[in-house]
Structures are given as structure tokens and as C-alpha cells.
Amino acid sequence: MHIIVTGANGQVGKELRDLARNTHGVDFTFLSKEDLPIENFELVRTLFSIRKPDVLINCAAYTAVDHAEQAKDLAFLINGEAVGVLAAVCHELRCRFIHISTDYVFDGAATVPYRETDFTSPVNTYGASKLEGEEQAFRVNPDAIVVRTSWVYSSYGKNFVRTMIRLMNDKKEISVVDDQVGSPTYAADLAVALYTIAMAGQAPGGIYHFANKGVISWYQFALAIAGLTRTDCIVHPIPSSAYPTPAKRPAYSVMDTSRIKETFGIQTRPWQESLADCLKKISTQE
């Protein structure tokens, strides 16, 4: 079994690296954006025809949500067109294609968890570009597997958890948005889910939702981080209107994860448990 991971220096890519160290009988090739910029279509085709992987886990993406509003062409190139090319190459080589997408394909107007079949209506460029990637993938590869996730954090890279730790160390008080709710996802848990899908004997194509269990606001998430790190920093709740950003965010990002459980037997952990594990890992890195 040979698995290629693109976007290998991102949060999920690095968690997959950690996971790979404890697996046997599987060859992993980790490709960063420097090794393989997925928008370089000829390089993609050449490399895959030489390597001939059994599975591709595509973690590569343009993830700068606010910057995407000014860099629309680049966001759609990487998150849209390039995903279609990867999916097509995998279809030609009979390689399982697993791609990470986002809760941002929804508008956040729901009041119950989003199912995979629910209507999509992105409210920002990032979400629109990721939706384009989904559509291009299925257009050329009906067996493609898209895993939508939400609020991803890790001990690696730039993310909400690491940002909160830094701010809480530097400031006596901070303010965090309390009217956006969702389910945080620990990238290490997502990596396990992706690996499980990669190794599944029967893997029906389609869209699957994955996130840790539980529904909270960003403010509540920050409070949990403060409590577990035993900081003296005071966290205040604020509305989104008090913290304007170039890209609009969905107010509700909760997703129904029953399909991935029923299909692959993948269980979702409570976000509190996963957050505690992540903070322990961060403490060992410092």
C-alpha cells in the first residue's frame, strides 16, 4: 500500500506524519507545497504517473479565509481547479482520491446539524472555492471521497488554539466571538479518520462529515483553553459585529457525522477530550 499526502506541512499533513510513524506495511510519501504545488498540473501528472500511489490524501489548500477575498483567482485555482486535476489523475490511475473540504460550503443559517445532502451556499470566497473543488472532483471522478470538517486545530501551525495560548500569555484580558457556533476538530483525530478511509476495503465515494463531538461557540472554546492551561487571562464574549473581518463567517457550522460512522465505523471523540490531548502535545513541544 502506497499513500501520497499532499499539503504535508499543514496541520493535518503533520498529524498524518505522526500517525505514519506508528503504522506498518504502508509506504507514505509526504509532499509539501514546495515539493508539489498542486496548481502545477504537468508536475502533478508526471509525479503521479511515476509514483503510482494506491491512495492520495489531499491536504493541500488555500486556507487564508480573509486573504481569499482579495486573492480569488488563486483560491479558486488551488481549491477548485487543482482539485479537479488531482481527482482526474487518480481516476486514470485507479488511485483512491480522498480530499478535505469544509463546513464553509454552507451559509450557517441552519438550526440543526448539516447533512451531506443539504443545500450548499457559501458566504465567502474560501467556501465557494472549496465547493468548486468538490464539484470538479466528482465531475471527473465519481469514486472521489470528500471529507468536510470544521474548526480544525492542532499542536502544529497557526490555528485558534495556538493563537489563544499566545494571547492569553501576553494579555490580561481578551475578547472572543460568542455568536458563531460549531464543532472543533482536532487534526490528529481527523488524520486517523482519513487513514481509516484510506485503508478501508470498500470505500464508497461521496461526501462525509467529520468533526469532534459537541457544539460550542468560539468564546466557550476559548474558556475551555483558559481553564485547561490555568491562565489568569480573562476572556470576554463579544458579537461578531464587534470583530469585523474581510470574509463573512457562518454563524452555525455544526455537521451531522452519522454517515461516516455508519460507513466506516469511525467514531467521533468529545471535543473536550481531544482538546486536552492537543494541549498536552503542545506542552511537550515547548
C-alpha positions in Angstrom: 0.0 0.0 0.0 1.4 3.4 -1.0 -0.3 6.6 0.2 0.7 10.0 -1.0 -0.2 13.0 1.2 -0.2 16.4 -0.4 0.0 19.6 1.6 2.1 17.7 4.0 3.4 20.6 6.1 -0.1 21.8 7.1 -1.9 20.9 10.3 -3.5 17.6 9.0 -0.4 16.7 7.0 1.8 16.9 10.0 -0.6 14.9 12.1 -0.6 12.2 9.3 3.2 12.2 9.5 3.0 11.5 13.3 0.4 8.7 12.6 2.6 7.2 9.8 5.5 6.7 12.3 3.3 4.1 14.1 2.0 2.2 11.1 3.5 -0.8 9.4 3.1 -2.3 6.0 2.2 1.1 4.4 4.5 3.4 2.5 3.8 7.1 2.8 5.1 9.8 0.6 4.6 13.3 2.1 4.7 16.2 -0.4 4.7 19.8 0.8 3.6 22.7 -1.4 7.3 23.2 -2.2 7.6 19.6 -3.3 4.4 19.6 -5.3 2.4 22.8 -5.8 -0.9 21.1 -6.8 -1.6 24.0 -9.2 1.3 22.9 -11.4 -0.7 20.4 -13.4 2.0 19.0 -15.5 4.2 18.2 -12.5 1.2 16.6 -10.8 0.6 14.3 -13.8 4.2 13.4 -14.2 4.8 12.7 -10.5 1.7 10.5 -10.1 2.4 8.5 -13.2 5.9 7.7 -11.8 4.9 7.1 -8.2 1.6 5.3 -9.0 0.1 5.6 -5.5 -2.8 3.5 -4.2 -4.3 6.4 -2.3 -4.0 10.2 -2.4 -5.0 12.1 0.7 -5.1 15.8 -0.5 -4.5 18.1 2.4 -3.3 20.9 0.2 -5.5 24.0 0.1 -5.5 27.8 0.1 -6.8 28.3 3.7 -6.3 32.1 4.3 -10.0 32.8 4.6 -9.7 36.6 4.8 -7.0 36.9 2.2 -9.0 34.8 -0.2 -11.4 37.8 -0.6 -8.6 39.7 -2.4 -6.9 36.6 -4.0 -10.0 35.0 -5.5 -8.2 33.6 -8.6 -5.5 31.9 -6.6 -8.1 30.5 -4.1 -10.1 29.0 -7.0 -7.0 27.7 -8.7 -5.8 25.8 -5.7 -9.1 24.9 -4.0 -11.0 24.3 -7.2 -9.3 23.6 -10.5 -6.3 21.8 -9.0 -8.6 19.5 -7.0 -10.3 18.5 -10.2 -6.9 17.7 -11.8 -5.9 15.6 -8.8 -9.2 13.7 -8.9 -8.9 13.1 -12.7 -5.3 11.8 -12.4 -6.4 9.5 -9.6 -9.3 8.2 -11.6 -7.0 7.5 -14.5 -4.5 5.6 -12.3 -7.3 3.8 -10.3 -6.0 5.5 -7.1 -8.4 6.3 -4.3 -8.8 10.0 -4.0 -9.6 11.5 -0.5 -10.0 15.2 -0.3 -10.6 17.5 2.7 -13.3 20.1 2.4 -15.0 22.5 4.8 -18.2 23.5 6.7 -17.8 26.8 4.9 -19.7 25.4 1.9 -22.8 26.1 4.0 -24.2 29.6 4.8 -24.6 29.0 8.5 -28.3 29.7 8.5 -29.3 26.2 9.8 -30.5 25.4 13.3 -29.9 21.6 13.1 -26.7 19.8 12.1 -25.9 19.9 8.4 -26.2 16.6 6.5 -24.1 15.8 3.4 -27.1 16.2 1.1 -28.1 19.7 2.4 -28.1 22.7 0.2 -24.8 24.5 -0.1 -24.5 28.3 -0.2 -21.1 29.6 0.7 -20.9 33.1 2.2 -17.2 33.8 1.4 -14.7 33.2 -1.3 -12.9 30.4 0.6 -16.1 28.4 1.0 -17.0 29.0 -2.7 -13.6 27.8 -3.9 -13.8 24.7 -1.7 -17.3 23.9 -3.1 -15.9 24.3 -6.6 -13.2 21.7 -5.7 -15.9 19.3 -4.5 -17.9 19.7 -7.7 -14.8 19.4 -10.0 -13.7 16.3 -8.2 -17.0 14.4 -8.6 -17.3 15.6 -12.2 -14.2 13.7 -13.2 -14.1 11.0 -10.5 -17.4 9.6 -9.3 -15.5 7.5 -6.7 -13.9 10.5 -5.1 -14.2 10.8 -1.3 -14.7 14.3 0.2 -14.4 14.7 3.9 -15.9 18.0 5.2 -14.6 19.2 8.5 -14.8 22.2 10.7 -12.8 24.4 13.1 -9.6 22.5 12.7 -6.8 22.9 15.2 -3.6 21.2 16.0 -0.4 21.3 18.0 1.2 22.4 14.7 0.8 25.6 12.6 -1.4 28.6 13.0 -4.8 27.9 14.5 -7.3 29.1 17.1 -5.9 27.0 20.0 -2.3 28.2 19.5 -3.4 31.8 18.9 -5.4 31.7 22.2 -2.5 30.3 24.1 -0.3 33.1 22.8 -2.8 35.9 23.5 -3.5 34.5 27.0 0.2 34.5 27.8 0.6 38.1 26.5 -2.6 39.8 27.7 -4.6 40.2 30.9 -7.9 40.3 29.0 -9.1 39.2 25.6 -12.5 39.2 23.7 -13.8 36.3 21.7 -16.8 35.9 19.4 -19.7 34.2 21.1 -22.4 34.1 18.3 -20.7 31.7 16.0 -21.1 28.0 17.0 -19.6 24.8 15.7 -17.7 21.7 16.5 -13.9 22.0 16.9 -11.9 19.3 15.2 -8.5 18.1 16.4 -6.4 17.5 13.3 -4.9 14.3 14.9 -8.4 12.8 15.1 -9.1 13.8 11.5 -5.8 12.2 10.4 -7.0 8.9 12.0 -10.3 9.2 10.2 -8.6 9.8 6.8 -6.2 6.9 7.4 -9.2 4.6 8.2 -10.9 5.6 5.0 -7.6 5.1 3.0 -7.3 1.6 4.4 -10.9 0.5 4.1 -11.5 -2.4 1.7 -14.7 -1.0 0.4 -14.9 2.8 0.3 -17.9 4.2 -1.4 -17.3 7.5 -3.0 -19.2 10.6 -1.9 -19.2 13.3 0.8 -18.7 12.6 4.5 -18.8 14.9 7.5 -16.2 14.6 10.3 -15.8 16.8 13.4 -15.3 16.2 17.1 -18.5 15.7 19.2 -20.1 18.7 20.8 -21.4 22.1 19.9 -19.8 25.3 21.3 -19.1 28.9 20.4 -15.6 30.3 19.9 -15.9 32.1 23.2 -16.8 28.8 25.0 -13.8 27.1 23.3 -11.5 29.9 24.5 -12.8 29.5 28.0 -12.0 25.8 27.9 -8.5 26.5 26.7 -8.1 29.1 29.5 -9.3 26.6 32.1 -7.0 23.7 30.9 -3.9 26.0 30.7 -4.7 27.6 34.0 -4.2 31.1 32.7 -5.2 34.2 34.7 -6.3 35.9 31.4 -9.9 37.0 31.5 -12.0 36.0 28.4 -14.9 38.3 27.4 -17.7 37.3 25.0 -18.4 39.7 22.0 -20.7 39.6 19.0 -19.3 39.1 15.5 -20.3 42.7 14.7 -17.7 43.8 17.2 -14.9 41.9 15.4 -15.4 42.6 11.6 -13.4 40.5 9.2 -13.0 40.8 5.4 -14.7 37.4 5.0 -18.0 36.7 6.5 -18.2 33.6 8.7 -21.1 31.2 9.0 -23.0 31.6 12.3 -23.8 27.9 12.5 -21.2 25.3 11.5 -22.4 22.1 13.1 -22.4 19.0 10.9 -24.1 15.6 11.2 -21.4 12.9 11.3 -23.6 9.9 11.3 -22.7 8.9 7.7 -19.0 8.5 8.3 -19.7 6.4 11.4 -22.2 4.1 9.6 -20.0 3.7 6.5 -16.5 3.4 8.0 -17.1 2.7 11.7 -15.4 6.0 12.5 -16.3 7.3 16.0 -16.0 11.0 17.0 -14.5 11.9 20.3 -15.9 14.7 22.6 -14.1 17.9 21.8 -13.1 18.3 25.5 -11.1 15.1 25.3 -9.4 16.0 22.1 -8.5 19.5 23.2 -6.9 18.1 26.4 -4.8 15.8 24.3 -3.7 18.6 22.0 -2.7 20.8 24.9 -0.6 18.0 26.3 1.1 17.6 23.0 1.8 21.4 22.8 3.3 21.3 26.3 5.8 18.7 25.2 6.9 20.8 22.2 7.8 23.8 24.2 
